Amino acid sequence: MHELITEAVLPVINENGLSAERLMHLIYLRDFINRISSRNYLNDEDLGKLFEKYGTLPHIVSWGDFFQAELATTLQNAPDDEFYKAYEAVKFDMISSYKIFKDKGEDFFRWIDNSSAWIVRKNESFYSDEDKEILHLRILMDYFLELGINGRFTDSELYWHSSFKAAMAI
């Protein structure tokens, strides 16, 4: 049977409850992330070792599980507007990550790696806007590589992304 909510989120539901709207967003987020990821949070070899050692599998196996649990637990007491802002940021960043990195060569990845390594050595109070953009690119690059983002976005998700970008530019 296909689970809609990873078991790692159940304590949040049992403790504080979740509004139906938050629950629907968490279900969608998990499905979205799992659809666009070509890799799992834990690989088959690690899962085998964990099952061998403990006789059961962990609750967080896929990247969808991870992001669903992360959003549910870290924002369980946050106001709705903060929760939805974080939800949209994850969704926006995943699509942006794919659009930015899908056709880039190794030189671009290496440039971000080297630039971000240099920036983090500086005092954060001296970060320029360009430094912050490069560090954000590093996060997006890590998403692209670690999740193996495959670009399986729906037309409505791509439309939302372009509308969101247009609204941010105004």
GILINRA-V899918 format. One record per backbone hydrogen bond with DSSP energy under -0.5 kcal/mol. NH is the residue of the N-H (numbers start at 1). CO is the residue of the C=O. E is the energy in kcal/mol with one decimal. If there is no record, write none. Layout:
nh={NH,NH}
co={CO,CO}
e={E,E}
This chain:
nh={3,9,10,12,13,14,15,16,17,17,23,24,25,26,27,28,29,30,31,32,33,34,35,36,37,38,38,39,41,42,47,48,49,50,51,52,53,54,55,61,66,67,68,69,70,71,72,73,74,75,76,78,82,83,84,85,86,87,88,89,90,91,92,93,94,95,96,97,98,99,100,101,102,104,108,109,110,111,112,113,114,115,116,117,118,119,120,121,122,126,127,132,133,134,135,136,137,138,139,140,141,142,143,144,145,146,147,148,149,150,153,158,159,160,161,162,163,164,165,166,167,168,169,170}
co={1,6,7,9,9,10,11,12,12,13,19,20,21,22,23,24,25,26,27,28,29,30,31,32,33,147,148,147,61,61,43,44,45,46,47,48,49,50,51,59,62,63,64,65,66,67,68,69,70,71,73,75,79,79,80,81,82,83,84,85,86,87,88,89,90,91,92,93,94,95,96,97,98,101,105,105,106,107,108,109,110,111,112,113,114,115,116,118,119,123,124,128,129,130,131,132,133,134,135,136,137,138,139,140,141,142,143,144,144,36,151,154,155,156,157,158,159,160,161,162,163,164,165,166}
e={-0.5,-2.2,-0.9,-0.8,-1.8,-3.0,-2.6,-2.3,-1.1,-0.7,-2.6,-2.3,-2.1,-2.6,-2.3,-2.6,-2.7,-2.0,-2.1,-3.2,-2.8,-2.5,-2.2,-1.9,-1.0,-1.5,-0.7,-1.6,-1.0,-2.0,-2.4,-2.4,-2.1,-2.6,-2.7,-2.5,-2.3,-2.9,-2.5,-0.8,-2.0,-2.7,-2.3,-2.6,-2.8,-2.4,-2.3,-2.7,-2.4,-1.5,-0.9,-1.0,-0.5,-2.1,-2.8,-1.8,-2.1,-2.4,-2.5,-2.1,-2.2,-2.1,-3.1,-2.7,-2.2,-1.8,-2.8,-2.7,-1.7,-2.4,-2.7,-2.4,-2.2,-1.2,-0.8,-1.4,-2.6,-2.4,-2.2,-2.3,-3.0,-2.9,-2.6,-1.9,-1.9,-2.3,-2.4,-0.8,-2.1,-2.4,-1.7,-2.2,-2.1,-2.4,-2.4,-2.1,-2.4,-1.9,-1.6,-2.4,-2.8,-2.5,-2.4,-2.6,-2.7,-3.1,-2.3,-0.7,-1.2,-2.5,-2.1,-2.1,-2.4,-2.4,-2.4,-2.3,-2.5,-2.9,-2.4,-2.0,-2.4,-2.0,-1.5,-0.9}
